Amino acid sequence: MDTVGRRLLLRHIVGAGVEIGPGHVPFPLGPGTSVRYVDRWQPEENRELFPELANVEFPRPDIVADLNTDRLSALPDASQDFVIASHVLEHVAEPIGLLADIHRVLRPGGATLILLPDRRRTFDRHRAPTPLAHLVAEHDAGVTEIDDDHVIEFLENTGLPYGSTPEERRASIDLHLGRSIHVHCWTDEEFFPVLLYSVEQLDQAWEFVDGVVSDDEGPSGLEFGFVLRRGEAAVASAVRRDRLDHGWHLWRDARLGLLTA
């Protein structure tokens, strides 16, 4: 996916960093930027798991990691200039924990680019948004794997084949557990409380820098996202939360105002 909004975000991604879960569409980078890929599967495994993508190129990961269990444990604290997570957080069992690990590996002043599908514009359109309380409960419980209930909800509400017998349904659940689904789904307004929670309750120093809304690409726009900087740890968490809340809403209101003018 190559959009004007994505190209504009490139100016915030500098130095040396990682992209997690690039799949077959790694994020394009500007000159003088170096990236390593963190992914679960080798290209050969990807092609076997996703035969519909047999003719595309998958980059070979520099670090092999299961983001549900390993997260970014292979990377030292404060070691990265940037972390890109493009259409990743909706796929993992426990997004708050992965967001915390992204914060951990960033240097102070480092940036993360988080892109997510807008559930209203994808096959998730008939699904309910994942509430913050659900994510917090999974984080507190230390969830590290996707359970059957998440897969069943996904299949029942996206219109994908599920099966009519217990055997067919078990096979369908196992297939999707072995591949990848949208475990969770949101719009930008539904996801933003996750960031506020991470700042206020988990003492993460996120500052809003830039972003995209799905309307940036008109009716065909599929994604929203945030560029966040790891800021000053010395600032009180309540102050950081208020700054993040104010900065994002100010930016979003202005962006939507321009798009509807």
Wavefront OBJ file of the C-alpha trace (Angstrom):
o trace
v 0.000 0.000 0.000
v 1.478 3.316 -1.103
v -0.502 6.431 -0.191
v 0.228 10.130 0.103
v -0.400 9.936 3.845
v 2.144 7.154 4.278
v 4.769 9.001 2.244
v 4.323 12.096 4.390
v 4.898 10.074 7.545
v 8.321 9.021 6.258
v 9.858 12.281 7.426
v 9.492 11.140 11.042
v 11.252 7.795 10.521
v 15.016 8.342 10.661
v 18.074 6.494 11.888
v 18.200 2.761 12.579
v 15.247 0.764 13.778
v 12.955 -2.198 13.254
v 9.695 -3.038 11.562
v 7.660 -5.713 13.292
v 5.473 -8.048 11.267
v 6.184 -6.557 7.825
v 4.488 -9.444 6.013
v 4.800 -9.025 2.251
v 4.411 -5.216 2.304
v 7.236 -3.715 4.389
v 6.904 0.006 4.960
v 8.885 2.035 2.385
v 11.695 4.047 3.961
v 13.559 7.185 2.992
v 17.267 7.524 2.173
v 19.790 7.087 4.963
v 17.421 4.970 7.060
v 18.248 1.387 8.000
v 15.726 -1.195 9.156
v 15.729 -4.733 10.470
v 12.655 -6.933 10.239
v 11.113 -8.811 13.164
v 8.699 -11.528 12.093
v 7.442 -14.952 13.089
v 7.867 -16.828 9.834
v 10.496 -17.293 7.148
v 9.413 -16.545 3.540
v 9.002 -20.249 2.802
v 6.666 -20.650 5.778
v 4.669 -17.584 4.772
v 4.109 -18.961 1.286
v 2.934 -22.276 2.734
v 0.579 -20.621 5.216
v -0.761 -18.120 2.697
v -0.969 -19.891 -0.688
v -3.031 -16.990 -2.031
v 0.181 -14.916 -1.740
v 2.440 -17.439 -3.439
v 3.653 -14.927 -6.042
v 4.663 -12.082 -3.712
v 8.006 -11.457 -2.052
v 8.311 -11.780 1.715
v 11.405 -10.188 3.280
v 13.516 -12.569 5.338
v 13.350 -11.563 9.010
v 16.520 -10.431 10.729
v 14.979 -11.448 14.049
v 12.580 -14.377 14.277
v 10.077 -13.795 17.065
v 6.501 -14.684 17.938
v 5.019 -11.308 18.884
v 2.544 -12.994 21.237
v 5.193 -14.698 23.359
v 8.600 -13.213 22.525
v 7.496 -9.689 21.648
v 10.703 -7.652 21.264
v 12.716 -9.487 23.922
v 15.625 -9.887 21.462
v 16.181 -6.106 21.522
v 17.866 -4.222 24.387
v 16.218 -1.350 26.212
v 16.437 2.078 24.547
v 18.231 0.663 21.502
v 16.099 1.770 18.529
v 15.584 5.079 16.763
v 12.213 3.883 15.458
v 9.768 0.992 15.527
v 7.212 0.495 12.749
v 4.086 -1.533 13.523
v 1.940 -1.413 10.388
v -1.234 -3.493 10.701
v 0.227 -5.547 13.549
v -1.455 -4.671 16.854
v -4.844 -5.939 15.684
v -3.309 -9.372 15.044
v -1.699 -10.031 18.433
v -3.285 -11.651 21.446
v -2.408 -8.804 23.821
v -1.751 -5.402 22.197
v -1.073 -3.388 25.371
v 1.912 -5.575 26.223
v 3.368 -5.248 22.734
v 2.911 -1.472 22.865
v 4.788 -1.474 26.174
v 7.663 -3.392 24.599
v 7.792 -0.941 21.686
v 8.140 1.859 24.241
v 10.863 -0.076 26.083
v 13.137 -0.538 23.063
v 12.882 3.049 21.805
v 15.547 5.540 22.699
v 14.297 8.754 24.352
v 13.204 10.880 21.404
v 12.699 7.780 19.240
v 9.482 7.366 17.278
v 6.995 4.628 16.595
v 4.664 4.520 13.621
v 1.480 2.576 14.353
v -0.978 1.916 11.529
v -4.246 0.056 12.007
v -7.202 -0.873 9.787
v -10.360 1.166 10.288
v -12.944 -1.495 11.141
v -15.638 0.457 9.278
v -13.718 0.113 6.002
v -12.747 -3.599 6.142
v -14.339 -7.006 6.647
v -14.552 -6.024 10.343
v -17.401 -3.596 9.615
v -20.022 -5.815 11.299
v -17.912 -6.505 14.384
v -18.148 -4.648 17.679
v -15.067 -2.612 18.623
v -12.747 -4.112 21.199
v -13.279 -2.130 24.427
v -10.356 -0.915 26.510
v -11.549 -2.962 29.486
v -11.193 -6.159 27.421
v -7.604 -5.289 26.485
v -6.703 -4.322 30.057
v -8.083 -7.622 31.370
v -5.978 -9.549 28.850
v -2.907 -7.496 29.758
v -3.423 -8.049 33.496
v -3.885 -11.783 32.885
v -0.663 -11.991 30.857
v -2.389 -13.482 27.806
v 0.106 -14.884 25.292
v -2.083 -16.805 22.856
v -5.250 -16.278 20.865
v -8.101 -18.434 22.127
v -10.921 -20.140 20.239
v -13.491 -17.559 21.326
v -11.673 -14.757 19.509
v -11.476 -16.796 16.316
v -15.135 -17.823 16.497
v -16.244 -14.203 16.971
v -14.082 -13.184 14.016
v -15.488 -15.893 11.741
v -19.115 -15.368 12.740
v -19.004 -11.614 12.134
v -16.868 -11.371 9.002
v -18.748 -13.853 6.845
v -15.788 -16.200 6.397
v -16.470 -19.954 6.143
v -16.889 -21.532 9.561
v -18.377 -24.962 8.873
v -21.615 -26.733 9.752
v -20.299 -29.718 11.728
v -18.130 -29.790 14.863
v -15.298 -31.294 12.826
v -15.498 -28.593 10.139
v -15.624 -25.853 12.754
v -12.630 -27.253 14.614
v -10.669 -27.389 11.369
v -11.627 -23.789 10.534
v -10.612 -22.536 13.991
v -7.275 -24.365 13.805
v -6.609 -22.989 10.320
v -7.061 -19.404 11.472
v -5.151 -19.937 14.706
v -2.222 -21.086 12.578
v -2.464 -18.135 10.199
v -3.472 -14.706 11.396
v -6.742 -12.903 12.073
v -7.868 -9.490 13.249
v -8.135 -10.509 16.883
v -9.245 -6.977 17.786
v -10.685 -4.084 15.787
v -11.236 -0.343 16.195
v -11.716 3.057 14.636
v -9.200 5.743 15.563
v -11.461 7.141 18.294
v -11.963 3.635 19.707
v -8.259 2.828 19.772
v -6.986 6.139 21.177
v -7.973 5.291 24.792
v -5.381 2.493 24.628
v -2.678 5.132 24.235
v -4.100 7.248 27.050
v -4.200 4.186 29.319
v -0.597 3.324 28.469
v 0.538 6.817 29.443
v -1.537 7.257 32.592
v -1.517 3.730 33.998
v 1.686 2.194 32.616
v 3.850 5.332 32.822
v 4.766 5.381 29.138
v 6.042 8.704 27.815
v 4.161 8.907 24.509
v 3.892 12.261 22.750
v 1.742 12.737 19.658
v 3.715 13.834 16.579
v 1.591 13.123 13.501
v -0.914 10.717 12.076
v -3.339 9.674 9.388
v -7.113 9.199 9.327
v -8.901 6.839 6.970
v -10.606 9.784 5.257
v -7.192 11.006 4.058
v -7.626 8.656 1.104
v -11.325 9.397 0.623
v -13.991 6.679 0.717
v -11.383 4.055 -0.236
v -9.144 4.838 2.756
v -8.638 1.778 4.936
v -6.325 2.798 7.754
v -5.629 5.230 10.551
v -2.452 5.715 12.480
v -0.197 7.607 14.828
v 3.401 8.737 14.951
v 4.371 8.807 18.623
v 7.613 9.955 20.204
v 9.050 8.562 23.429
v 9.271 11.771 25.434
v 10.503 12.871 28.832
v 10.058 10.382 31.643
v 10.385 13.149 34.247
v 7.012 14.661 33.334
v 4.136 13.463 35.518
v 1.983 10.791 33.861
v -1.219 12.813 34.280
v 0.406 15.763 32.497
v 1.675 13.502 29.697
v -1.795 12.032 29.324
v -3.407 15.463 29.039
v -0.787 16.591 26.498
v -1.344 13.480 24.387
v -5.121 13.836 24.564
v -5.051 17.527 23.695
v -2.461 17.175 20.923
v -4.189 14.327 19.121
v -7.681 15.799 19.300
v -6.429 19.201 18.162
v -4.663 17.594 15.193
v -7.600 15.312 14.355
v -10.211 18.077 14.460
v -8.053 20.234 12.183
v -7.409 17.348 9.770
v -11.065 16.394 9.484
v -11.995 20.048 9.116
v -9.662 20.382 6.140
v -10.996 17.186 4.574
v -14.619 18.340 4.793
v -14.028 21.995 3.850
l 1 2 3 4 5 6 7 8 9 10 11 12 13 14 15 16 17 18 19 20 21 22 23 24 25 26 27 28 29 30 31 32 33 34 35 36 37 38 39 40 41 42 43 44 45 46 47 48 49 50 51 52 53 54 55 56 57 58 59 60 61 62 63 64 65 66 67 68 69 70 71 72 73 74 75 76 77 78 79 80 81 82 83 84 85 86 87 88 89 90 91 92 93 94 95 96 97 98 99 100 101 102 103 104 105 106 107 108 109 110 111 112 113 114 115 116 117 118 119 120 121 122 123 124 125 126 127 128 129 130 131 132 133 134 135 136 137 138 139 140 141 142 143 144 145 146 147 148 149 150 151 152 153 154 155 156 157 158 159 160 161 162 163 164 165 166 167 168 169 170 171 172 173 174 175 176 177 178 179 180 181 182 183 184 185 186 187 188 189 190 191 192 193 194 195 196 197 198 199 200 201 202 203 204 205 206 207 208 209 210 211 212 213 214 215 216 217 218 219 220 221 222 223 224 225 226 227 228 229 230 231 232 233 234 235 236 237 238 239 240 241 242 243 244 245 246 247 248 249 250 251 252 253 254 255 256 257 258 259 260 261
